Amino acid sequence: MRRNVFLAIAALVLVAVFATLLPAQGPQASVPTAWEYRVILITEVVNLQQKPEEMTAALEAKFNELGKEGWDIAENINGGIVFKRRKR
């Protein structure tokens, strides 16, 4: 029994020694993400004379269209929405 314990401890010590002697991986070169942006003015999508539910439907349709193209909303600016996606 003592022999098995001794062998287990010796194996753990050897693994620890080899693990510390192995060369570490170098840092991965990080590539900055390139973005492209698109600004949609609300007045391009809706007519301000429309009923609120018509405006909502028009905006949802436009946002769904842009989402299918890979665009995400990045920012809400006065009177418009900024979209961004990874540069293709």
C-alpha positions as CSV (number, residue, x, y, z in Angstrom):
1,M,0.0,0.0,0.0
2,R,2.8,2.4,0.9
3,R,4.5,1.6,-2.4
4,N,1.3,2.7,-4.3
5,V,1.1,5.9,-2.4
6,F,4.8,6.6,-3.0
7,L,4.4,5.9,-6.7
8,A,1.3,8.2,-6.9
9,I,3.1,11.0,-5.2
10,A,6.2,10.5,-7.4
11,A,4.0,10.6,-10.5
12,L,2.4,13.8,-9.4
13,V,5.7,15.4,-8.7
14,L,7.0,14.4,-12.1
15,V,3.9,15.8,-13.8
16,A,4.3,19.0,-11.9
17,V,8.0,19.3,-12.8
18,F,7.4,18.6,-16.5
19,A,4.4,21.1,-16.6
20,T,6.6,23.9,-15.2
21,L,9.5,23.1,-17.7
22,L,7.4,23.0,-20.8
23,P,7.6,26.2,-22.8
24,A,4.6,28.5,-22.5
25,Q,2.6,29.4,-25.6
26,G,3.4,32.8,-27.0
27,P,0.8,35.6,-27.0
28,Q,-1.7,35.3,-29.7
29,A,-1.6,38.1,-32.2
30,S,-4.8,39.9,-31.8
31,V,-6.3,41.4,-35.0
32,P,-8.5,44.4,-34.3
33,T,-12.0,44.1,-35.4
34,A,-12.9,46.2,-38.4
35,W,-16.4,47.6,-38.4
36,E,-18.5,49.2,-41.0
37,Y,-21.3,51.6,-40.1
38,R,-24.7,52.6,-41.5
39,V,-26.9,55.4,-40.3
40,I,-30.7,55.2,-40.9
41,L,-32.7,58.3,-40.3
42,I,-36.2,57.6,-38.9
43,T,-37.8,59.9,-41.5
44,E,-36.3,57.6,-44.2
45,V,-38.4,54.7,-43.0
46,V,-41.6,56.3,-41.6
47,N,-43.9,59.1,-42.5
48,L,-44.5,61.2,-39.4
49,Q,-48.2,61.5,-40.5
50,Q,-48.6,57.7,-40.0
51,K,-50.4,56.1,-37.1
52,P,-48.1,54.9,-34.4
53,E,-48.7,51.2,-35.1
54,E,-47.9,51.9,-38.8
55,M,-44.6,53.6,-37.8
56,T,-43.8,50.7,-35.5
57,A,-44.5,48.1,-38.3
58,A,-42.3,50.0,-40.8
59,L,-39.4,50.3,-38.3
60,E,-39.6,46.7,-37.4
61,A,-39.6,45.6,-41.0
62,K,-36.6,47.8,-41.7
63,F,-34.7,46.6,-38.6
64,N,-35.5,42.9,-39.5
65,E,-34.2,43.5,-43.1
66,L,-30.9,45.0,-41.7
67,G,-30.6,42.3,-39.1
68,K,-30.7,39.6,-41.9
69,E,-27.8,41.5,-43.5
70,G,-25.8,41.2,-40.3
71,W,-26.3,44.8,-39.0
72,D,-26.7,45.4,-35.2
73,I,-27.9,48.5,-33.6
74,A,-24.9,50.4,-32.2
75,E,-26.3,53.7,-31.1
76,N,-29.5,55.8,-31.0
77,I,-28.8,59.3,-32.2
78,N,-31.2,62.2,-32.4
79,G,-33.5,61.3,-35.3
80,G,-31.7,58.2,-36.4
81,I,-30.1,54.8,-35.6
82,V,-26.5,53.8,-36.1
83,F,-25.9,50.2,-37.2
84,K,-22.6,48.4,-37.3
85,R,-21.4,45.0,-38.5
86,R,-18.0,43.3,-39.0
87,K,-16.4,44.4,-42.2
88,R,-16.8,41.8,-44.9
